């Protein structure tokens, strides 16, 4: 089955064409990604065929629909597919609804996403738009693989957010957890590399959006993100965990509305807000920090400190750590950050091997020291593959002709 994957960011569109055979053999036919789609002017268009290296070119493109059409045209022109109708199903890494499984994107499920648009405005709104665009172009099943589905196994006592029970029960304010497709893939890879599901695992996805998950025997038992993607770690433009009264105080003092406050904590906070250099790009913030910018240094220190606290707390609830996985753009490509992140954890049996760490600038490999009193946990760098997870469950939903409940969604590699 040839499956198209649409991955929509606040300012970007990423896509893949994946072919999954009858025996679940998987082949990536091509990928095409465009950034800066919400601003006039030049955008970066990166693309590749199969396993070939990625090519980059500058394009003048504006808007989601134009970006989708450009990618589809590129796939046809470069014979990744012969025509758009070769795509037999579309899969989307959806963020938040009410059903939160692997679901056919019916009007009812899209209405759920719309109801939660305020909770995840940076994600739900562009996804609803992109699903509508693809539905006009392709007459094929549209499937959403929802991020909270991986975290269904978190115990209920970790679900409420300490408000009134009525808010939990009647309003549905609770821990959902996000980055589910990434944590699901990293868990599957860790199981493959360790040769067992029976382990205490911490998966760490670090990028423009970041989160940490505690995995016990292959199932999520806690995760850093909570009711919205604005929670947990310091994010690129989003706050992460905050004191709610501080937000209410700022709203009162500044005289701003709920909508204005939501825009501030979603678009002008996080690494971008603390560093104050006009970007959320971690590479630029890190460079500014190394060049002596105080605010950028504080932003980097806050970010790493938050991750380290989650590693410690998750090790406590797991009762130790057998394996730790780093992924995402920051986790995969920055040996210096990995070293800073994991230094001083020898007391927990987590010890980095400096040479191994430095040799993996990008790609997959083990970076832990050889087993000793100080190093009992394996540490891996694993490039995530959310699209593969989405494609796999999209195929299952289409073949079965029904939605998948979270407890049915088992993914292994």
C-alpha positions in Angstrom: 0.0 0.0 0.0 1.4 3.4 -1.0 0.8 5.8 1.8 1.3 9.6 1.9 2.3 11.2 5.1 1.4 14.9 5.9 3.3 16.4 8.8 2.2 20.0 9.3 4.2 22.5 11.5 3.3 26.0 12.4 5.5 27.3 9.6 6.4 24.2 7.6 5.1 21.3 5.6 6.8 17.9 5.6 5.8 14.9 3.6 6.8 11.3 2.8 5.6 8.6 0.4 6.0 5.2 2.0 5.2 1.8 0.4 4.3 -1.0 2.8 4.1 -4.4 1.2 1.8 -7.3 2.0 4.3 -8.8 4.4 4.9 -5.4 6.0 8.2 -4.8 4.2 8.7 -1.0 4.2 10.2 1.3 1.6 10.4 5.1 1.7 9.9 6.1 -1.9 10.6 9.8 -1.4 10.2 12.8 0.9 9.7 16.6 0.3 9.7 19.3 2.9 9.2 23.1 2.8 9.9 25.7 5.5 8.7 29.3 6.0 5.4 28.6 4.3 3.5 31.4 6.2 5.8 34.2 5.1 6.3 35.8 1.7 9.6 35.3 0.0 12.2 32.5 -0.2 11.6 29.1 1.4 13.9 26.1 1.6 12.6 23.1 -0.4 14.4 19.9 0.6 13.7 16.6 -1.1 15.1 13.1 -1.7 14.2 10.0 -3.7 14.4 6.7 -1.8 17.6 6.5 0.3 19.5 9.1 -1.8 21.0 12.1 -0.2 18.7 15.1 0.4 18.8 18.0 -2.2 18.0 21.5 -1.3 16.7 24.4 -3.4 15.2 27.8 -2.8 11.6 28.4 -3.9 9.1 31.2 -3.6 6.1 29.7 -2.0 3.4 31.0 0.3 0.7 29.1 2.1 -0.1 25.5 2.9 -2.1 24.6 -0.2 0.6 25.9 -2.6 3.2 23.9 -0.6 1.2 20.7 -0.8 0.7 21.1 -4.5 4.4 21.8 -5.0 5.4 18.6 -3.1 2.9 16.5 -5.1 4.1 17.9 -8.4 7.7 17.2 -7.4 6.8 13.6 -6.5 5.2 13.1 -10.0 8.0 15.0 -11.9 10.7 12.8 -10.2 8.8 9.6 -10.7 8.4 8.9 -7.0 4.8 8.2 -8.0 3.3 8.4 -11.6 0.3 10.5 -10.5 -1.2 11.7 -7.2 -3.9 9.0 -7.4 -1.2 6.4 -6.9 -1.4 7.3 -3.2 -3.8 4.9 -1.6 -4.2 6.5 1.8 -3.0 9.6 3.7 -1.8 9.4 7.2 -1.4 12.4 9.6 0.3 12.7 12.9 -2.6 14.4 14.7 -2.1 16.1 18.0 -5.3 16.1 20.0 -9.0 15.2 19.9 -11.3 13.3 22.2 -11.1 9.7 20.8 -7.3 9.8 20.4 -6.6 6.5 18.7 -5.8 5.7 15.1 -9.0 7.1 13.5 -10.5 7.6 10.1 -10.7 11.4 9.8 -14.5 11.6 9.6 -16.4 14.9 10.1 -16.9 13.8 13.7 -13.2 13.3 14.4 -12.4 16.6 12.7 -15.0 18.3 14.9 -13.2 16.8 17.9 -9.9 18.4 16.7 -11.7 21.7 16.2 -13.1 21.6 19.8 -9.5 21.3 21.0 -8.1 23.9 18.7 -7.7 26.4 21.6 -5.6 23.8 23.5 -3.3 23.1 20.6 -3.7 26.0 18.2 -0.3 25.7 16.6 -1.1 22.1 15.6 -4.8 21.4 15.3 -5.7 24.4 13.1 -3.1 23.7 10.4 -3.8 20.0 10.5 -7.5 20.5 9.9 -6.6 22.8 7.0 -4.2 20.4 5.5 -6.6 17.4 5.8 -9.2 19.5 4.0 -6.8 20.3 1.2 -5.7 16.7 0.7 -9.4 15.6 0.7 -10.0 17.9 -2.2 -7.0 16.6 -4.2 -7.2 12.9 -3.3 -10.2 10.6 -3.1 -8.6 8.2 -0.6 -9.0 7.3 3.1 -7.6 10.0 5.5 -6.3 8.6 8.8 -5.2 10.4 11.9 -2.7 8.7 14.3 -3.2 10.8 17.5 -0.3 11.6 19.7 -1.9 10.7 23.1 -2.7 7.2 22.0 0.8 5.9 23.1 0.2 7.3 26.6 -3.1 5.5 27.2 -1.3 3.3 29.8 -0.4 6.1 32.1 -2.0 5.3 35.5 -5.1 7.4 36.4 -3.5 8.9 39.5 -1.1 10.7 37.1 -4.0 12.0 34.9 -5.7 14.8 36.9 -4.1 18.2 37.0 -4.8 18.9 40.7 -7.8 21.1 39.9 -11.3 20.3 41.1 -12.4 16.8 40.3 -15.3 18.3 38.2 -12.7 19.9 35.9 -11.2 16.5 35.3 -14.4 14.6 34.9 -16.7 17.2 33.2 -14.1 19.4 31.3 -11.7 16.6 30.5 -8.7 18.6 31.8 -6.1 15.9 32.3 -2.7 14.7 31.2 -2.9 13.5 27.6 0.8 13.4 26.7 2.2 14.1 23.2 5.0 13.1 20.8 3.4 9.7 21.0 4.6 8.5 17.5 8.2 9.4 18.3 8.2 7.8 21.8 6.5 4.8 20.3 9.1 4.4 17.6 12.0 4.9 20.1 10.5 2.3 22.4 10.3 -0.2 19.6 13.9 0.4 18.6 15.1 0.2 22.2 13.3 -3.2 22.5 15.0 -4.4 19.4 18.4 -3.2 20.4 18.1 -4.5 24.0 16.5 -7.7 23.0 13.7 -7.5 25.5 10.5 -5.5 26.5 11.3 -6.2 30.1 13.2 -3.0 30.9 13.0 0.5 32.5 13.4 2.9 29.6 13.5 6.7 29.4 13.0 8.2 25.9 14.0 11.8 25.2 12.8 13.6 22.1 14.6 17.0 21.8 13.8 19.4 19.0 11.7 22.5 18.3 9.3 20.7 20.6 10.6 18.4 23.3 9.4 15.8 25.8 10.6 12.9 28.0 8.7 9.7 28.6 9.0 6.9 31.2 8.5 3.5 29.6 8.1 0.3 31.7 8.0 -3.1 29.9 7.1 -1.3 26.6 4.3 0.9 28.0 4.3 4.6 28.8 3.7 5.2 32.5 4.5 8.9 32.5 5.5 11.7 30.2 6.5 15.3 30.6 3.8 16.9 28.4 0.4 17.1 30.0 -2.9 18.7 28.9 -1.5 20.7 26.1 1.7 20.9 24.0 2.5 24.1 26.1 3.5 21.9 29.0 6.5 20.0 30.2 10.0 21.0 29.1 10.9 24.5 27.8 9.7 24.4 24.1 10.9 26.4 21.1 8.2 29.1 21.4 6.0 27.6 24.1 6.3 27.9 27.9 6.5 24.4 29.1 5.4 24.0 32.7 4.5 27.3 34.5 2.8 28.5 37.6 -0.7 29.2 36.5 -1.1 32.1 38.9 1.9 33.8 37.2 0.0 33.8 33.9 -3.2 35.1 35.5 -1.1 37.9 37.2 0.5 38.9 33.9 -2.9 38.9 32.2 -4.3 41.2 35.0 -1.3 43.5 35.0 -1.1 43.8 31.2 -4.8 43.9 30.6 -4.7 41.2 27.9 -7.4 38.7 26.9 -7.4 35.0 27.1 -6.7 34.8 23.3 -3.8 37.3 23.6 -2.3 35.3 26.5 -2.6 32.1 24.5 -0.8 33.7 21.6 2.0 34.8 24.0 2.6 31.5 25.7 2.4 29.7 22.3 4.4 31.9 20.1 6.6 34.2 22.1 7.7 32.2 25.1 10.0 29.2 25.7 13.6 29.3 24.3 12.6 32.2 22.0 11.2 34.3 24.8 14.0 33.7 27.3 16.9 34.1 24.8 15.4 37.2 23.2 17.4 37.0 20.0 14.4 36.8 17.7 14.5 33.0 17.0 13.6 29.7 18.6 16.3 27.9 16.6 18.3 26.1 19.2 21.5 26.2 17.1 21.4 30.0 16.9 20.6 30.3 20.6 23.4 27.9 21.6 25.8 29.9 19.4 24.7 33.2 21.0 25.2 31.6 24.4 28.8 30.5 23.5 29.4 34.0 22.2 28.6 35.4 25.6 24.9 36.4 25.4 23.6 36.1 28.9 19.9 35.6 28.1 20.8 32.9 25.6 23.0 31.1 28.1 20.2 31.2 30.7 17.8 29.8 28.1 20.1 26.9 27.3 20.8 26.2 31.0 17.0 26.3 31.7 16.4 23.8 28.9 19.0 21.3 30.0 18.1 21.7 33.7 14.5 20.8 32.9 15.4 17.7 31.0 17.8 16.6 33.8 15.0 17.0 36.4 12.7 14.8 34.3 15.4 12.1 33.9 15.8 12.0 37.7 12.1 12.0 38.5 11.3 9.3 35.9 14.2 7.2 37.1 12.6 7.4 40.6 9.1 6.2 39.4 10.7 3.5 37.2 12.9 2.3 40.1 16.0 2.7 38.0 17.1 2.9 34.4 18.1 0.1 32.1 18.1 2.1 28.9 18.0 5.8 27.9 17.4 7.0 24.3 18.1 10.4 22.8 16.4 11.6 19.7 15.0 14.6 17.8 17.1 17.2 16.0 18.9 18.4 19.2 19.3 14.9 20.7 20.6 13.4 17.5 23.0 16.0 16.2 24.7 17.7 19.2 27.3 15.7 21.1 28.2 18.6 23.3 24.6 19.0 24.5 24.3 15.2 25.1 27.4 15.4 27.3 26.2 18.3 29.3 22.8 16.7 29.6 24.1 13.4 31.1 27.0 14.5 33.1 26.9 13.6 36.8 24.4 10.7 36.4 26.9 8.0 37.3 25.2 7.6 40.7 22.2 6.3 38.7 24.3 4.0 36.6 24.2 6.3 33.6 27.6 7.1 32.2 28.4 8.5 28.7 31.5 7.3 26.7 33.0 10.6 25.5 34.6 9.1 22.4 31.5 7.2 21.3 29.4 10.3 21.9 31.6 12.5 19.8 31.8 10.0 16.9 28.0 10.1 16.5 27.4 13.6 15.1 24.2 12.2 13.6 22.8 8.7 13.0 22.3 5.8 15.3 24.6 4.2 17.8 25.4 3.4 21.5 27.1 6.1 23.4 27.2 4.6 26.9 30.4 3.5 28.6 31.1 -0.2 28.9 29.2 -1.9 31.8 30.7 -1.1 35.2 29.6 0.0 38.6 29.1 3.5 37.2 27.5 2.5 33.9 24.7 0.0 34.1 22.3 1.6 31.7 22.7 1.5 27.9 22.4 4.9 26.2 21.5 5.1 22.5 21.1 7.9 20.0 18.3 6.9 17.6 16.9 9.1 14.8 13.2 9.0 15.3 10.8 8.0 12.5 7.3 9.2 13.3 6.2 8.8 9.7 6.8 5.1 9.8 4.6 4.7 12.8 1.9 6.8 11.2 2.1 4.8 7.9 1.9 1.5 9.8 -1.3 2.4 11.7 -2.8 4.1 8.6 -2.4 0.8 6.7 -4.0 -1.2 9.6 -7.0 1.1 9.8 -7.6 1.0 6.1 -7.2 -2.8 5.9 -9.4 -3.4 8.9 -12.0 -0.8 7.8 -12.3 0.5 11.3 -10.6 2.7 13.9 -7.9 1.3 16.3 -8.3 1.9 20.0 -5.1 3.0 21.9 -4.7 -0.4 23.6 -4.7 -2.1 20.1 -1.9 0.0 18.8 1.2 -2.1 19.2 4.2 -1.1 17.0 7.4 -3.1 16.7 10.4 -3.0 14.3 
